[in-house]
Each structure stands twice: as structure tokens, then as C-alpha cells.
Amino acid sequence: MPEIKQRAELGRKKKATFGRDLNLEEFSRQGGAWEYDPDYRQFSPEERSRLLATGIELTDEDHAGTFLLADKAIVHCQTRQPGVEVLPITEAASRHDWVKDLLWGLVAVDADKYTAAAELDLDNGYFIRALPGAQISQPVESCLYLRTDRFAQHIHNLVVVEEGASLHIITGCATHPGVISGLHVGVSEFYVKKGGRLTFTMVHNWGKEVHVRPRTAVMVEEGGTYVSNYILLRPVKSVQMYPTVTLNGEGAVARMQSIVIAHPGSELDIGGRVILKAPHTRAEIIARTLALGGVSIARGHLVGLAPDIKAHLECRGLILGNGVVYAMPELEGRVVGVDMSHEAAVGKIAAEEVEYLMARGLDEDEAVSTIVRGFLNVKIEGLPPALEEEMEQAIQESGKGL
Amino acid sequence: MLEIDDLWVNIDDKEVLKGINLRVPVGETHILFGKNGSGKSSLLMTIMGFERFAVKQGRISFLGQDITQLPIYERARLGLGLSFQRPPTIRGVKTADVLRVCSRGAIVPEVLAAAYDFTQFLDREINYGFSGGELKRSELLQLLAQNPKMALLDEPESGVDMENLQVVGAIIAKLLQKERRPQAREKSGLIITHTGFIMDYVNADKGYILLEGRLLCSGNPRDILQDIKRFGYEECTRCRR
């Protein structure tokens, strides 16, 4: 048995460090046998609307590539622009010998039972690569879709941005409107080579009893840039993730932004870690959490291992209703010459702010929405218009009934 | 324009206004003097309708309508505007957005800001890190955008340097239509001032002294200010009682 499989076997029952422990046997591994759909014809208007709200437009137009996996079936996979390659991970592994050397290069296969499950019982995943020097102007759209209730989806993704290349991926993870429960396990490993740039925008829109366990690690080489945007606006049972970015080459940059709303019944444990290993690297983590009755743990960890690095962590939580926000920023400097800072604040909307705006003519709901919109005002470029509308709707709804 | 009859107001269990009677006719600007803690800001906040200021007795009417129980935003929409003494910071909400809100979309913030050298603040979070003078200019530009029929100005010149005082004075004069003949003015103002500096830029019609929640004196605002400077508040109120 190859070493990876052996390690996965050993990790099969290992609990994750954070998040509630899940019994994987409570989920089904019987996904639907969905057929390949070159024209997206099998999607009902209801599904289309839900996917649109997740940033998934279900069109090949205006996209450099598209990828859609429903349960365990590849439903759509297209490459539209030269310089970019989009494949199912299983196919990429057979097409490129070197792919298997990158898999499990950044995430430990035996990290916990979820990584082990992704190796031992893989469904599929995407492989997206920008060729050396390629400036991919349009985003690649990927969608990981739970279409069968109680299904446990096991995904392994690989992204490679070659030297000097630039790529934007929008990935929407969602459930069918009729799906309430399920599990999504998604291992993602991203390699940003020298001078490359990857912008990765991930939108989650799950059913309210769905558990989500992403396991993401990113390696950025000299002069490379990694920008991550994470958006979670709708109810979900639990999300636990702690993506780790390693800035491995001089001058590499990482910026991680997240906007999450914790609805009643949601347990969110969402972190971000950047390890600054090389001189003159820079990192910024910006987290905005809105608690609407759920529990949200916002972790952030910056590790300075080289001189002349600069890193900042900003974690702000706004509590509306009975939510709970734990903000846990950590700074770890290990050499002379690091410049690291953090700002964390958790609070409720101040009555004087609401009344201030009311004195300008806004009614109470409008005033609260304006404040919430300001709170969530993190600049994310290149969002599809439908997703911006979805954000606006979530903001409007969040202020209701205070 | 504004009529207040026998107004009694509490903050929690403490009486802060005790039987205020006040009339501000259309087109007139009145000045409120008084020591710190005498109830001046409480009066403006009560007129605007802030929840903390509980009306125990009396009536406030504006443009002939009883507004004593109206929520803040309805008073604002009727035409009352307040410039805050210490406005709150709202993180993430840009000054330009608030200017847009104030005018209900009727003005272009960039044009308004350019006219008063405020362009560099449009993209900044409202009131965040503003100096005293910047806060006052921001407040007054918001009122210009709101275009109220009656402006309630809480110490518009405090913390403002001499250079900016001129700008602040010019904005207030515009708000209150001071460029028009008195009979042609349609806007009214009620201004709190400690120093009276603002009266160099804005002609006021009437002044009052508020002491311990009671209006004890009224008259020509310049005469009142002169007396306050010469004799202090205690003597002044004794004399004019």
C-alpha cells in the first residue's frame, strides 16, 4: 500500500483540532448519477436562481473556464481561453505525471478524518492551471454542488498558477434547494509560483443542516500574490476551516478577507493563518462576522519567521440579536525585525449610530442596514452582479426584527 | 415654525428640562446661551426626538403639527435638521454615503463637497479621525444636503479654528438664507453657542439663557452675550429675571 494511503488509513478516525466532531457514517455516499451537461439544460429555474445567488452563472460566456461537480459526478467542464487548463482532478493526474507530486504536498493527508476520507474515498475535484506568463482576464467559475440529501461529498482540488501568470477563480459551493442536510469535505491545495497571482473567491450557500469541512493550504513563491475572499451569507449547520498560506519566497503577499453571517443554529469556526517565511513578505487578514443568533469563532494567526515582514490582522464582529462571536487573533513573531499588528473588536450596533442616521431622515430599518452595509464593506473586486444583489438582500434581512 | 409649550423632560429619573416655552417664527434665528449642563443640548435633542429624552409633560409643534410623539426620522422628513455637538463615528460608512442619504439622492456629494473644500473627506468613514473643525464642517454639509426648514445647531463653532470659522459661518448663513431680506427668509434656526463667535457671521434675532433646565431670560442676543461676558451667568439671570 502506498505511503499516502497508509497514512490516510491511520487518520481515518482522527478528530479535527477544531469544530464539532462528525460521525461520517451518518452520511450517505450514494450520490445521484448526474449526466454530463454541456449546455446546463438539466438545471431547473429554482436551481439556477440558487446558484446565481452563489455567484455561479451557469454559462461558459465571460469565463475562462468552467467546472461543475454535482455530488460525485462531473456535470460540466470547459476550458475557453488559451493559457488556462481546467480538468477533473482524476483526469489531470493521469494526464500530467507531476500532479501526483503536488497532491498532499501542502495539506497533510492524515490531518484528520476529513482529509483521510478525501484520499480513501475520493469523489473528484477540480484541477485549474494558469500556464507560465498567462494573464487570464476572465474568471474561471467552479461549482461544487450537493444535489442529493444526506450525501457526503469528498473533494480534492489543485490549483497551479505558474510563473508570472495571473488567475481569478470564483468557486460557489451550494446545495440543491431541496437538500437540507449533508457533508462537504473539500481539500484544496494551491501553488502560486514566482511572480504569479491568484485571486480566489469562494462563496458558500448551503442547506441549513449541512456540515462543511474545507481543508485548504496555499504556497506562494517569490514575488507571488494570493488574494482570498470568502463569503458566507446563508444558514448552514457548521463550517470549520482554517486555511493556511505560506509565503515562501521574498516579497510574496497574501490578503485574506472573509464576510460571514452566523444565523440561528449555525456553528462557524473560521480562521485564517499566514506563515511569513521569507523576508519582505506581507500579509493581511480581514474578517467581518455578523452574528444573527448563531455562534461564530473567528480565528486568525500570523506567524513571522523572517525579518522585514509586515502583517496585520483585523477581526471585527457585530452582534445582532443573540449571536456569539469569539474573536481570537494570534500574532507569533520568531525573529527580530517583524512588524505585526492586530485589531479585534466585537460589539453590537450602538443606538447613537442608529439615531444619528435617523436624524438624517432614515427610518430605523434603513439606518441599521446602512450600518451593517458599512460594517461588511470589504472591497471585493470582480463579484458577479447577482452575488452583489444577494449580499444586499442579506444585509437588508439582517436588520429586520431587532 | 417651532412652538414649545410647558415642556418637561427627563433623562432616566433626572429632570433636565422644566417647563420650557419657546417660539421660533419662520425666518428667524434664535440663540441659546447657558452654562455647561444647563440643558441646552437636551432641548435640541428633545426637539429632534431622541429616545433617551423622555417628554413627561408639554407639547412640541412644528409647522403647526404636534410632533411630540413622532419618531426622529419623521421629524427629519418634516424639515427638522440637527447638527450634532459630538457626532458618532460609524465605521465603514463613508461620508459621501451619508451626504447622499441626507438629501435622499437629490444632491451629488462630490459637487457639494467641492464647493466647501471637503472633497478629500468623501471617501473617509464618517467622523472617523476628523478634527474638531472637520466634524463641524461635515455636520453642516450634511444639513445643507438635508436642506431642513429649521436647523438646530449644537455649538457649531466649538473646536473650530479662526480660518474654518469663516467657512462654518458661511455654511450656516446659507442654511438660514441670510442672503435674503429678513421678510423673505423661509428657514429658521436655533443655535447653541458658548462664545458667540458665530454671531459675527449670522445675524440672530433673539437670545435666551437656559439655566438648570429653565429658560430664564430672553432678549437681544448681543445684549445678552455682553451681559454674560461682563457679569457671568448668575448675575445675568438675576438681573433679567
Interface residues (C-beta under 8 A of the other chain):
Chain A: R316 A350 A351 E352 E353 E355 Y356 L357 M358 A359 R360 G361 L362 D363 E364 A367 T370 I371 R373 G374 F375 L376 N377
Chain B: M48 F50 E51 P71 I72 Y73 A76 R77 G81 L82 F84 P87 P88 I90 R91 G92 V93 K94 D97 V98 V101 C102 R104 E125 Q142 Q146
